[in-house]
Amino acid sequence: MPVVITNCTNRKRGIIADVLSAISLDQGSIDAVAKQWIDRLRNAPANKIARDVYCGRSFREAESSALALNASLYIVSAGLGIVESNRRVPNYNLTVTSGSSNTISNRIIAATTPQSWWSLISQGTPFGISFLDILSKYPEDIVLIALSRPYVELIREELLQVTPEQSARLRFFGKNLEQFLPVSLARSWMPYDDRLDYAGKGYSGTQTDLAQRALRHFVREVLLNGHNNACSTTHRSLVLASLANLRVRETPKRMRLDDEGIGAAIRNNWVRGKGHSSELLRILRRDLGIACEQSRFQMIYHTVKNTIGAPK
């Protein structure tokens, strides 16, 4: 059975208990903070199916690809570890990416790295499985990995332990991701880029979901077109051929702000945008030149909306 691995998303369905939000953790050393979090996970009711927790296009694309292949789907989560999509888990709010009030580094007193956090969480989580254990569980199957750069860096130590035999079964998806993979895995990266936006109806999107859109293209246009048993070199050639006659779009350069700055921009333009999320996102991106991924924008937008009120 094929395997699909993707990263979690900031947007989640349902109510999140304060105790499972990173901002509620006491500040301390990384070991102390990790112990707090793991203890809370162990005591939390696992009342959600993992695949039903995550919102946003990137996750839905990965889920669609897994369904098309009848594949097992796993989710790399900074709060839970690597979780099988059918497993019951608690809802939570924790991230290793900067700019969020629930960024775990905000709770750790000394300087640390996301990899240090992952080392503790992946060993202590009651819900996860290691990347190497997944490879052992599916010893003959292709493993399709659509991850953003921060999540590749989380599991880098395990990637360094992949054997040549295992690497032959791996396919990685993500813009310029080969730069962040171990050298031994660089040829397992499928060379998708912004030309994917012009590969046909349904393949355009944002930078945030490019890896998962590339995965879907690969599944539908390569694997399900009779090339499921080809080697990585052939797969790379097929991807490059599918993009060869497509143009690269020019991406506008935009300012990056933290959640507070994004919130202030939304609030300052609330009347102008009539309180509508789509119009406010357009104002931020096109008129103000501010970078904001759609799922992150929606989270901040709803926070601001709760303080201002619904659009009239």
C-alpha positions in Angstrom: 0.0 0.0 0.0 1.4 3.4 -0.9 2.0 6.0 1.8 1.4 9.7 1.8 3.1 12.0 4.4 2.1 15.7 4.7 2.4 18.4 7.3 -0.3 19.7 9.6 -1.9 23.1 9.2 -2.5 26.1 11.5 -6.2 26.0 10.9 -8.1 23.3 12.8 -11.7 22.4 13.2 -13.5 22.6 16.5 -12.8 24.1 19.9 -9.3 23.9 21.4 -9.0 23.7 25.1 -6.8 26.3 26.7 -4.7 23.6 28.3 -3.7 22.3 24.8 -2.6 25.7 23.5 1.1 26.3 23.7 0.6 29.8 25.0 -0.8 28.3 28.2 2.4 26.4 29.0 4.7 27.7 31.8 7.9 29.1 30.5 11.0 27.0 31.3 13.8 24.9 29.9 13.0 22.9 26.7 12.9 19.6 28.8 10.5 21.1 31.3 8.2 22.6 28.6 8.2 19.3 26.6 7.3 17.4 29.8 4.4 19.7 30.4 3.1 19.3 26.9 3.5 15.5 26.8 1.8 15.2 30.2 -1.1 17.3 28.9 -1.4 15.1 25.8 -1.5 12.0 27.9 -4.4 13.4 30.0 -6.3 14.9 27.1 -9.4 13.2 25.6 -8.6 11.9 22.1 -12.0 12.8 20.7 -11.1 13.8 17.1 -10.1 11.7 14.1 -6.8 13.3 13.0 -7.9 13.8 9.4 -10.9 15.7 10.6 -8.8 18.2 12.7 -6.9 20.0 9.9 -8.4 22.6 7.5 -7.1 24.2 4.4 -6.3 23.3 0.9 -2.9 21.8 1.5 -4.2 19.1 3.7 -7.3 18.4 1.5 -4.9 18.0 -1.5 -2.8 15.5 0.4 -5.9 13.7 1.5 -7.3 13.6 -2.1 -4.0 12.1 -3.3 -4.1 9.4 -0.6 -7.6 8.5 -1.5 -6.8 8.3 -5.2 -4.1 5.7 -4.5 -5.9 4.0 -1.6 -2.8 5.0 0.4 -2.2 5.4 4.1 -2.0 9.0 5.1 0.3 10.3 7.9 0.5 13.9 9.2 3.7 15.5 10.6 2.6 17.6 13.6 4.9 19.7 15.9 2.4 19.0 18.7 1.6 15.4 18.2 4.5 13.8 16.3 3.8 11.9 13.0 0.2 10.7 13.3 -1.8 8.2 11.2 -4.8 10.1 9.8 -7.4 7.6 11.1 -6.1 7.8 14.7 -8.1 9.6 17.4 -6.2 12.6 18.8 -7.0 15.7 20.9 -7.4 19.1 19.2 -4.4 21.4 20.0 -2.6 24.7 19.0 1.1 24.5 18.9 3.6 25.3 16.1 7.4 25.6 15.6 7.0 28.4 13.0 7.6 32.0 14.1 5.0 34.7 14.2 2.3 33.0 16.2 1.3 33.4 19.8 1.4 29.6 20.0 5.0 29.2 18.7 6.6 26.9 21.2 9.9 28.7 21.2 8.1 31.6 23.0 7.7 29.3 26.0 11.3 28.1 26.2 13.7 30.3 28.1 17.1 29.3 26.5 17.9 29.4 22.8 16.7 26.2 21.1 15.9 24.8 17.7 12.7 23.1 16.3 14.8 20.0 15.9 15.5 19.9 19.6 11.8 20.2 20.3 11.0 17.5 17.8 13.5 15.1 19.4 11.7 15.3 22.7 8.1 15.3 21.4 8.6 12.5 18.8 9.9 10.2 21.6 7.3 11.1 24.2 4.1 11.6 22.3 1.4 9.0 23.0 0.0 9.5 19.5 2.8 9.4 17.0 5.1 7.0 15.1 8.6 7.7 13.8 9.4 8.3 10.2 11.8 5.3 10.2 9.1 3.1 11.7 6.8 4.1 8.8 9.4 2.9 6.4 9.7 -0.4 8.2 6.0 -0.8 8.4 5.7 -0.4 4.6 9.0 -2.1 3.4 8.1 -2.4 -0.3 5.8 0.6 -1.0 6.4 4.0 -2.5 6.3 6.8 0.1 5.2 10.2 -1.2 6.3 13.1 1.1 4.7 16.6 0.6 6.2 18.8 3.3 7.1 22.5 3.8 10.7 23.3 4.6 10.2 23.7 8.4 8.7 20.2 8.6 11.5 18.6 6.5 13.9 20.2 8.9 12.0 18.7 11.9 12.6 15.1 10.6 16.0 15.7 9.2 17.8 13.5 11.7 15.6 10.6 10.7 16.1 11.4 7.0 19.9 11.1 7.5 19.3 7.5 8.7 17.5 6.4 5.6 19.2 3.5 3.8 19.9 3.5 0.0 17.3 0.8 -0.4 14.7 2.9 1.4 15.6 6.1 -0.4 14.7 4.4 -3.7 11.1 4.3 -2.6 10.9 8.0 -1.5 9.5 10.9 -3.5 9.6 14.4 -2.0 7.5 17.3 -3.1 8.0 21.0 -2.3 9.5 24.0 -4.0 13.3 23.9 -4.0 13.1 21.3 -1.3 16.2 19.4 -2.5 18.3 22.2 -1.0 17.2 21.1 2.5 17.3 17.4 2.0 20.3 15.2 2.9 22.5 14.8 -0.2 21.7 11.2 -0.3 18.0 12.0 -0.9 18.3 14.9 -3.3 17.5 12.7 -6.3 14.3 11.6 -4.6 12.9 15.2 -4.9 10.4 15.7 -7.8 11.4 19.0 -9.5 8.1 20.9 -9.4 8.1 24.7 -9.4 5.7 27.6 -10.1 5.0 26.4 -13.6 2.6 24.0 -11.9 0.1 26.8 -11.8 -0.3 26.5 -15.5 -0.4 22.7 -15.7 -4.2 22.6 -16.1 -7.4 23.3 -14.3 -7.2 22.9 -10.5 -3.4 23.0 -10.3 -2.9 26.7 -9.6 -2.7 27.9 -6.0 -0.5 29.5 -3.3 3.1 28.9 -2.3 1.8 27.3 0.9 0.0 24.5 -0.9 2.5 24.0 -3.8 3.9 20.8 -2.3 0.5 19.2 -2.0 -0.6 20.4 -5.4 2.6 18.9 -6.9 1.8 15.7 -5.1 -1.7 15.5 -6.6 -0.3 16.2 -10.1 2.3 13.5 -9.7 -0.3 11.0 -8.5 -2.8 11.7 -11.3 -0.5 12.5 -14.2 2.4 10.1 -13.5 1.6 7.3 -11.1 -1.9 6.7 -12.3 -0.8 6.9 -16.0 1.2 3.7 -15.8 4.4 4.8 -14.2 3.9 3.7 -10.6 6.8 1.3 -10.7 9.3 3.6 -12.4 12.6 4.7 -10.7 13.1 8.2 -9.3 15.2 9.2 -12.3 12.3 8.3 -14.7 9.8 10.1 -12.4 11.9 13.2 -12.4 12.1 13.2 -16.2 8.4 12.8 -16.5 7.8 15.7 -14.1 10.2 17.9 -16.0 8.6 17.0 -19.3 5.2 17.9 -18.0 6.4 21.4 -17.1 8.7 22.0 -20.0 6.4 24.1 -22.1 4.8 26.1 -19.3 5.8 29.6 -18.2 7.1 30.7 -14.8 5.0 33.3 -13.1 6.5 36.4 -11.5 5.9 36.4 -7.8 5.4 39.8 -6.2 7.7 40.6 -3.3 5.7 41.4 -0.1 6.4 42.4 3.4 6.3 39.8 6.2 4.6 40.7 9.5 3.9 38.9 12.7 0.3 38.1 13.8 0.0 41.4 15.6 1.0 43.3 12.5 -1.4 41.4 10.3 -4.2 42.0 12.8 -3.5 45.7 12.9 -3.6 45.9 9.1 -6.9 44.1 9.1 -8.4 46.3 11.8 -7.2 49.5 10.1 -8.8 48.5 6.8 -11.9 46.9 8.2 -14.3 49.6 7.0 -12.6 49.8 3.6 -13.0 46.1 3.2 -16.5 46.1 4.6 -15.4 43.4 7.0 -15.3 40.7 4.3 -12.3 38.4 4.5 -11.8 38.0 0.8 -11.7 41.8 0.2 -9.4 42.4 3.2 -7.0 39.7 2.0 -6.9 41.4 -1.4 -6.2 44.8 0.2 -3.4 43.3 2.3 -1.7 41.6 -0.6 -2.4 43.8 -3.6 -2.7 47.3 -2.0 -0.5 47.1 1.1 2.1 44.6 -0.3 1.8 42.4 2.8 2.5 38.7 2.6 0.0 36.5 4.4 -0.8 32.8 3.7 -4.6 32.3 3.4 -5.1 29.9 6.3 -3.0 32.1 8.6 -5.0 35.2 7.4 -8.3 33.4 8.2 -7.2 32.6 11.7 -6.1 36.2 12.4 -9.2 37.6 10.6 -11.6 35.7 12.8 -9.7 36.9 15.9 -10.1 40.5 14.8 -13.7 39.9 13.7 -14.6 38.7 17.3 -13.4 42.1 18.6 -15.1 44.2 16.0 -18.2 42.3 14.9 -19.5 40.7 11.8 -19.7 42.7 8.5 -22.8 44.6 8.0 
